[in-house]
Amino acid sequence: MSFAERCGLHSRERETACEQLLRQVDASGIELIRLGWCDLHGVVRGKTIVASQLRSALANGIGMVSTLLLKDSSDRTAFKVFEPGIEEALPGFAGASNFTLMPDPASWHVLPWTEKTGWLQCQPYFADGRIVPLDSRHVLQQAVKRLAERGWQMRCGLEVEFHIYRLKDPLHGADLDPSHAAWPGPAPEVSLIHPGYNLLTEGWFDRAEEPLRIVQRTAQALGLPLISLEIELGPSQVEAVFDVSDVLTAADHMVLFRNATRQALRRAGYHATFMCRPPFEHIMSSGWHLHQSLCETSTGRNVFMRDAAAPDSDARDARQVLSDVGASWLAGLLSHAPALTALCTATSNGYGRFRPNAMAPQSILWGRDNRGAMLRVIGAPGDSATRIENRLGEPLPLHGLTNPCGARWRERPTASAARHRNALLARCGHHSDQSGRCGAGPAK
């Protein structure tokens, strides 16, 4: 029995997909295949195999040390896996045991920045065939399944802010000096690609066009739904905007985009960072703006859209724009905001973003077309692009999507639940007088 059969992945459809992939790899001359898994901090880890080992990897996976699920942001193992009692506290992790990474044949990409190399996304399983419950992608898959049971699909559009710097010495910088090696090591010496403090300035885009072209060509070669690349306010800060897709696809795209952007730019002499606040005095914080809505899987109709404003509602009532389900979803995000903050802003660095007049939230608030609120409600009655923009998180690929999806609606929309929901929305309201209609794509 193959490991794919043991863990319940084997099916006629997967077997067909694996055979098609094997033929494609053989015909294209691919030599190396990276098997990648995204950890809790958004770092892609895994192993690289030669093409002749792909059949075995698809059937039986590859081994991975389980401590990779227990790392802190400095790559140190946060739990003492060799001490007594760890098996009771963390079953399956004692002694730095092995997990098995199982590749998904549907995730195949040929990497455009390197030669004859493919990439497959993986998920970790215990030796007995159980999926590792701490895996962020698995948690998201479970939330997606619960939505599907109600006949809904979560749709997301991504706006991702990050910084690109030019490396002063890509080959022999201080970060590559063996006498300076440390854990963690020193940061590379860099210079700016644009001076900043001129939002969306065409002249700054022209100065930054070379690295942005690399980002554009890499994203499009990977099939990512890139809409635009924009100059942000901070020095060397840029933003990538992506079209809407289902939530799991959006999460996978974010993993691939961050990983690909860093590597393609590094080879060209640039350094891309998705950390919220790079270690310079005069910078602007980067965040992740997550546009979200629900649609009916049977019809594609936007569940958040309402045909007409709720009776007796005013600008302070979310139901002037959102359906009852949409208002309940908004209330759920507000109710779970403290926990979401810990998960969606998972580094101490990220909390430097929450400051006055920074277009980042400081309180648990919602507002209509208000970029200072944690949750920005966008749309109007009859607008099929009606949605909620969550401005809380820093750019972590899976946490930022898993946890808002898991928060879901506040309660079932009974009369008493509706009263509780409306009271919560009123208590957490922070409104502008604008309700402007927005297009189907994400809006800055």
C-alpha positions as CSV (number, residue, x, y, z in Angstrom):
1,M,0.0,0.0,0.0
2,S,1.3,3.4,-0.9
3,F,1.4,6.2,1.6
4,A,-1.1,8.1,-0.6
5,E,-3.5,5.2,-0.1
6,R,-2.8,5.1,3.7
7,C,-3.7,8.8,4.2
8,G,-6.8,8.7,2.0
9,L,-5.4,10.8,-0.9
10,H,-5.5,8.0,-3.5
11,S,-8.3,8.3,-6.0
12,R,-8.7,7.7,-9.7
13,E,-8.6,11.5,-10.3
14,R,-5.4,11.9,-8.4
15,E,-3.8,8.9,-10.1
16,T,-4.7,10.4,-13.5
17,A,-3.3,13.8,-12.5
18,C,-0.1,12.2,-11.3
19,E,0.4,10.2,-14.6
20,Q,-0.3,13.4,-16.6
21,L,2.3,15.3,-14.5
22,L,4.9,12.5,-14.9
23,R,4.5,12.6,-18.7
24,Q,4.7,16.4,-18.7
25,V,7.9,16.5,-16.7
26,D,9.5,13.8,-18.9
27,A,8.6,15.7,-22.1
28,S,9.7,19.1,-20.8
29,G,13.2,18.2,-19.7
30,I,12.6,19.2,-16.1
31,E,15.6,18.2,-14.0
32,L,14.8,19.3,-10.4
33,I,11.5,19.5,-8.5
34,R,11.1,21.5,-5.3
35,L,8.6,20.1,-2.9
36,G,7.5,23.0,-0.8
37,W,5.4,23.4,2.4
38,C,4.4,26.8,3.9
39,D,5.1,26.9,7.7
40,L,3.3,28.9,10.3
41,H,5.4,32.0,9.6
42,G,4.9,32.0,5.8
43,V,8.3,30.5,5.1
44,V,8.4,27.8,2.4
45,R,10.4,24.8,3.4
46,G,10.9,21.4,1.9
47,K,13.3,19.4,-0.2
48,T,14.5,19.3,-3.8
49,I,14.4,16.0,-5.7
50,V,15.7,15.0,-9.1
51,A,13.0,14.3,-11.7
52,S,13.5,10.6,-11.7
53,Q,12.2,10.5,-8.0
54,L,8.9,12.2,-8.8
55,R,6.8,9.1,-9.1
56,S,8.0,7.8,-5.7
57,A,7.4,11.2,-4.1
58,L,3.8,11.4,-5.5
59,A,3.0,7.9,-4.1
60,N,4.9,8.0,-0.8
61,G,5.9,11.6,-0.1
62,I,9.2,12.7,1.4
63,G,10.3,12.8,5.0
64,M,10.4,16.0,7.0
65,V,11.6,16.6,10.6
66,S,8.5,17.5,12.7
67,T,10.3,20.4,14.5
68,L,9.7,22.6,11.4
69,L,6.2,23.0,12.7
70,L,7.5,24.2,16.0
71,K,9.8,27.1,14.9
72,D,9.7,30.6,16.1
73,S,10.3,33.5,13.8
74,S,14.1,33.2,14.3
75,D,14.0,29.6,13.3
76,R,14.6,28.2,16.7
77,T,12.5,25.3,18.0
78,A,10.1,26.7,20.5
79,F,9.3,23.4,22.3
80,K,11.8,20.9,24.0
81,V,11.0,17.8,22.0
82,F,13.6,15.6,23.7
83,E,12.3,16.1,27.2
84,P,9.8,13.9,29.1
85,G,6.1,14.8,28.8
86,I,6.4,16.3,25.3
87,E,4.3,13.4,23.8
88,E,1.4,14.2,26.1
89,A,1.7,17.9,25.3
90,L,2.3,17.6,21.6
91,P,1.4,14.1,20.3
92,G,3.5,13.0,17.4
93,F,6.4,15.5,17.9
94,A,8.5,13.7,20.5
95,G,12.2,13.2,19.6
96,A,12.0,15.4,16.5
97,S,10.1,12.6,14.8
98,N,9.5,12.5,11.0
99,F,6.5,13.7,9.1
100,T,5.7,13.0,5.5
101,L,5.1,15.7,3.0
102,M,2.6,14.7,0.3
103,P,2.7,16.7,-3.0
104,D,-0.4,17.9,-4.7
105,P,-0.1,17.2,-8.4
106,A,-2.6,20.1,-9.2
107,S,-0.2,22.6,-7.7
108,W,2.5,22.1,-10.4
109,H,4.4,25.2,-11.6
110,V,7.5,25.6,-13.7
111,L,9.7,28.2,-11.9
112,P,10.5,31.0,-14.4
113,W,13.5,32.4,-12.6
114,T,15.6,29.3,-12.6
115,E,16.5,26.6,-15.1
116,K,14.5,23.3,-15.7
117,T,13.0,23.4,-12.2
118,G,9.4,22.6,-11.2
119,W,7.5,23.2,-7.9
120,L,4.8,21.3,-6.0
121,Q,3.0,22.3,-2.9
122,C,2.8,19.8,-0.1
123,Q,1.0,19.1,3.2
124,P,2.4,17.2,6.2
125,Y,1.0,13.9,7.5
126,F,1.8,11.7,10.5
127,A,3.4,8.3,9.9
128,D,0.0,6.6,10.5
129,G,-1.6,8.6,7.7
130,R,-3.4,11.3,9.7
131,I,-2.9,14.8,8.4
132,V,-1.1,17.1,10.9
133,P,-3.9,19.2,12.5
134,L,-1.6,22.2,13.1
135,D,-1.0,22.7,9.4
136,S,-2.4,26.1,8.5
137,R,-3.6,25.0,5.0
138,H,-5.5,22.1,6.6
139,V,-7.2,24.5,9.1
140,L,-8.2,26.6,6.1
141,Q,-9.5,23.6,4.2
142,Q,-11.7,22.6,7.2
143,A,-13.2,26.2,7.3
144,V,-13.8,26.1,3.6
145,K,-15.6,22.7,4.0
146,R,-17.9,24.2,6.7
147,L,-18.8,27.0,4.4
148,A,-19.5,24.6,1.6
149,E,-21.9,22.7,3.8
150,R,-24.0,25.9,3.9
151,G,-23.7,26.2,0.1
152,W,-21.2,29.1,0.3
153,Q,-17.8,29.9,-1.0
154,M,-15.5,32.6,0.4
155,R,-14.0,34.9,-2.3
156,C,-11.0,37.0,-1.7
157,G,-9.0,39.8,-3.4
158,L,-5.5,40.5,-2.2
159,E,-3.7,43.8,-1.8
160,V,-0.1,43.1,-0.6
161,E,2.3,45.8,0.5
162,F,6.0,45.1,0.7
163,H,9.4,46.7,0.3
164,I,12.0,46.2,-2.4
165,Y,15.6,47.3,-1.9
166,R,18.7,47.2,-4.1
167,L,21.5,45.1,-2.7
168,K,24.8,47.0,-2.4
169,D,26.8,43.8,-2.7
170,P,24.7,40.8,-3.8
171,L,27.7,38.4,-3.8
172,H,29.9,39.5,-0.9
173,G,27.7,41.5,1.5
174,A,28.0,41.4,5.2
175,D,25.2,38.9,5.4
176,L,27.4,36.4,3.5
177,D,30.6,37.1,5.4
178,P,31.4,33.8,7.3
179,S,33.0,35.8,10.2
180,H,29.6,37.6,10.7
181,A,27.4,34.4,10.6
182,A,24.9,34.3,13.5
183,W,21.5,33.0,14.4
184,P,19.8,35.1,13.1
185,G,22.4,36.6,10.8
186,P,23.0,40.2,9.9
187,A,20.7,42.0,7.4
188,P,22.2,42.8,4.0
189,E,23.3,46.3,3.1
190,V,20.7,47.9,0.8
191,S,19.7,51.1,-1.0
192,L,16.3,52.4,-2.1
193,I,14.6,51.8,-5.4
194,H,12.5,55.0,-5.0
195,P,12.6,57.8,-2.4
196,G,9.0,57.5,-1.2
197,Y,6.6,60.1,0.2
198,N,4.9,60.6,-3.2
199,L,2.0,58.1,-3.3
200,L,1.3,56.6,-6.7
201,T,3.8,58.9,-8.4
202,E,4.6,57.9,-12.0
203,G,8.1,59.3,-11.8
204,W,8.8,57.0,-8.8
205,F,7.4,54.0,-10.7
206,D,9.7,54.8,-13.6
207,R,12.7,54.7,-11.2
208,A,11.5,51.4,-9.7
209,E,10.4,49.8,-13.0
210,E,13.3,47.4,-13.3
211,P,12.5,45.4,-10.2
212,L,8.8,45.8,-10.7
213,R,9.1,44.3,-14.1
214,I,10.7,41.3,-12.5
215,V,7.8,41.0,-10.1
216,Q,5.3,41.4,-13.0
217,R,6.9,38.8,-15.3
218,T,7.4,36.3,-12.5
219,A,3.8,36.6,-11.3
220,Q,2.3,36.3,-14.7
221,A,4.6,33.4,-15.7
222,L,3.3,31.5,-12.7
223,G,-0.3,32.2,-13.7
224,L,-1.1,34.5,-10.7
225,P,-4.0,36.9,-11.3
226,L,-2.0,40.1,-11.0
227,I,-4.0,43.3,-11.6
228,S,-1.5,46.1,-10.9
229,L,1.8,47.1,-9.3
230,E,1.7,50.4,-7.5
231,I,4.1,52.8,-5.7
232,E,3.2,53.1,-2.1
233,L,3.9,56.0,0.3
234,G,7.0,54.7,2.0
235,P,10.5,54.8,0.6
236,S,11.1,51.6,-1.5
237,Q,7.5,50.5,-0.7
238,V,5.3,49.0,-3.4
239,E,2.0,47.1,-3.6
240,A,0.7,44.2,-5.7
241,V,-3.0,43.9,-6.3
242,F,-4.6,40.6,-7.3
243,D,-8.0,39.7,-8.8
244,V,-10.6,37.8,-6.7
245,S,-10.5,34.0,-6.4
246,D,-11.8,31.4,-3.9
247,V,-10.1,31.7,-0.5
248,L,-7.9,28.5,-0.8
249,T,-6.6,29.6,-4.2
250,A,-5.9,33.1,-2.9
251,A,-3.9,31.6,0.0
252,D,-1.9,29.4,-2.3
253,H,-1.3,32.3,-4.6
254,M,0.0,34.4,-1.7
255,V,2.4,31.6,-0.7
256,L,3.7,31.3,-4.2
257,F,3.9,35.1,-4.8
258,R,6.0,35.8,-1.7
259,N,8.3,33.0,-2.3
260,A,8.8,33.7,-6.0
261,T,9.2,37.4,-5.6
262,R,11.9,37.1,-3.1
263,Q,13.9,34.6,-5.1
264,A,13.5,36.2,-8.5
265,L,14.5,39.6,-7.2
266,R,17.4,38.2,-5.2
267,R,18.9,36.7,-8.4
268,A,18.7,40.2,-10.0
269,G,20.5,41.9,-7.1
270,Y,17.4,43.1,-5.1
271,H,16.0,42.3,-1.7
272,A,12.3,42.0,-1.2
273,T,10.9,41.9,2.3
274,F,7.3,41.4,3.5
275,M,8.0,42.3,7.1
276,C,5.8,45.0,8.4
277,R,8.4,47.5,9.4
278,P,12.0,47.2,7.9
279,P,14.7,48.4,10.4
280,F,15.0,52.0,9.1
281,E,13.9,55.2,10.8
282,H,12.0,56.7,7.8
283,I,9.8,54.0,6.5
284,M,6.1,53.3,6.2
285,S,4.5,50.1,7.5
286,S,3.3,47.3,5.2
287,G,0.1,45.5,5.6
288,W,-2.2,43.1,3.9
289,H,-5.7,44.3,2.8
290,L,-8.0,41.3,2.5
291,H,-11.2,41.9,0.5
292,Q,-13.7,39.2,1.2
293,S,-17.2,38.2,0.4
294,L,-19.3,35.0,0.2
295,C,-21.0,33.7,-2.9
296,E,-23.6,31.0,-3.4
297,T,-21.9,28.0,-4.9
298,S,-25.0,27.1,-7.0
299,T,-25.6,30.5,-8.5
300,G,-22.5,32.6,-7.9
301,R,-24.6,35.3,-6.3
302,N,-22.8,37.5,-3.8
303,V,-24.3,36.6,-0.5
304,F,-23.2,40.0,1.1
305,M,-25.1,42.0,-1.4
306,R,-28.6,43.3,-0.6
307,D,-31.1,44.5,-3.2
308,A,-32.2,47.5,-1.1
309,A,-31.2,49.1,2.2
310,A,-32.8,47.6,5.3
311,P,-36.0,49.4,6.4
312,D,-35.4,52.2,8.9
313,S,-31.6,51.9,8.5
314,D,-29.2,54.8,8.3
315,A,-25.5,55.3,7.6
316,R,-24.6,53.8,10.9
317,D,-26.3,50.6,10.1
318,A,-24.2,48.0,8.2
319,R,-27.5,46.6,6.8
320,Q,-27.8,49.7,4.7
321,V,-25.1,48.0,2.5
322,L,-24.7,44.4,3.7
323,S,-27.2,41.6,3.7
324,D,-28.2,40.1,7.0
325,V,-25.6,37.4,6.4
326,G,-23.0,40.0,5.5
327,A,-23.8,42.0,8.6
328,S,-23.5,38.8,10.7
329,W,-20.1,38.0,9.1
330,L,-19.0,41.6,10.0
331,A,-20.1,41.1,13.5
332,G,-18.2,37.8,13.7
333,L,-15.0,39.5,12.6
334,L,-15.5,42.2,15.2
335,S,-16.4,39.7,18.0
336,H,-13.2,37.6,17.3
337,A,-11.0,40.6,16.6
338,P,-8.7,40.2,19.7
339,A,-7.9,36.6,18.8
340,L,-7.6,37.5,15.1
341,T,-5.1,40.3,15.9
342,A,-2.8,37.8,17.6
343,L,-3.0,35.4,14.7
344,C,-3.1,37.9,11.7
345,T,-0.4,40.2,13.2
346,A,1.8,37.4,14.5
347,T,5.1,39.3,15.0
348,S,6.1,42.0,17.4
349,N,7.3,44.0,14.4
350,G,3.8,44.1,13.0
351,Y,2.3,46.0,15.9
352,G,4.4,49.0,15.0
353,R,1.9,49.5,12.2
354,F,-0.9,50.4,14.6
355,R,-0.4,54.1,15.0
356,P,-2.4,57.3,14.4
357,N,-3.1,58.6,10.9
358,A,-1.4,55.6,9.3
359,M,-4.3,54.1,7.4
360,A,-4.1,51.2,9.7
361,P,-6.6,50.2,12.4
362,Q,-6.0,51.2,16.1
363,S,-9.4,49.9,17.4
364,I,-12.0,47.3,16.8
365,L,-14.1,49.3,14.5
366,W,-15.9,49.1,11.2
367,G,-16.7,51.9,8.7
368,R,-18.2,52.6,5.3
369,D,-15.4,53.2,2.8
370,N,-13.2,54.3,5.7
371,R,-9.5,53.3,5.5
372,G,-8.9,54.1,9.1
373,A,-11.2,51.3,10.3
374,M,-10.2,47.7,10.9
375,L,-13.1,46.6,8.7
376,R,-14.0,48.7,5.7
377,V,-17.5,48.0,4.2
378,I,-17.5,48.7,0.5
379,G,-20.5,48.7,-1.9
380,A,-24.1,49.6,-2.2
381,P,-27.5,47.9,-2.5
382,G,-27.5,46.0,-5.8
383,D,-23.7,46.2,-6.2
384,S,-22.4,42.7,-7.0
385,A,-19.0,43.7,-5.8
386,T,-20.2,44.5,-2.2
387,R,-17.6,43.2,0.2
388,I,-15.7,43.7,3.5
389,E,-12.0,44.8,3.5
390,N,-10.1,43.5,6.5
391,R,-7.1,45.8,7.1
392,L,-5.9,44.1,10.2
393,G,-3.1,41.8,9.1
394,E,0.5,41.8,8.1
395,P,1.4,39.7,5.0
396,L,1.3,36.2,6.4
397,P,0.0,33.9,3.6
398,L,-2.2,31.4,5.4
399,H,-3.0,32.9,8.9
400,G,-4.4,36.0,7.2
401,L,-6.9,34.0,5.3
402,T,-7.5,31.0,7.6
403,N,-8.6,33.0,10.7
404,P,-11.1,35.4,9.1
405,C,-12.6,32.5,7.3
406,G,-12.8,30.6,10.6
407,A,-14.4,33.5,12.5
408,R,-17.4,33.4,10.1
409,W,-20.7,34.9,11.0
410,R,-21.6,35.9,14.6
411,E,-24.7,33.7,15.0
412,R,-27.6,32.3,13.1
413,P,-29.8,35.2,12.0
414,T,-32.6,34.6,14.4
415,A,-34.5,37.6,15.8
416,S,-32.6,37.6,19.1
417,A,-29.3,37.0,17.4
418,A,-30.0,39.8,15.0
419,R,-30.6,42.2,17.9
420,H,-27.3,41.1,19.5
421,R,-25.5,41.5,16.1
422,N,-26.9,45.0,15.6
423,A,-25.9,46.0,19.1
424,L,-22.3,44.8,18.5
425,L,-22.1,46.6,15.2
426,A,-23.4,49.8,16.7
427,R,-20.9,49.5,19.6
428,C,-18.0,49.0,17.2
429,G,-19.2,51.4,14.5
430,H,-16.8,54.1,13.2
431,H,-18.3,55.6,10.0
432,S,-17.5,58.1,7.3
433,D,-20.3,59.6,5.3
434,Q,-19.1,58.0,2.1
435,S,-20.6,54.8,0.6
436,G,-19.1,55.0,-2.9
437,R,-19.6,52.2,-5.3
438,C,-16.4,50.2,-6.1
439,G,-15.6,47.9,-9.0
440,A,-15.2,44.1,-8.8
441,G,-11.5,44.2,-8.2
442,P,-9.8,45.2,-5.0
443,A,-9.6,49.0,-4.3
444,K,-6.7,50.7,-2.6
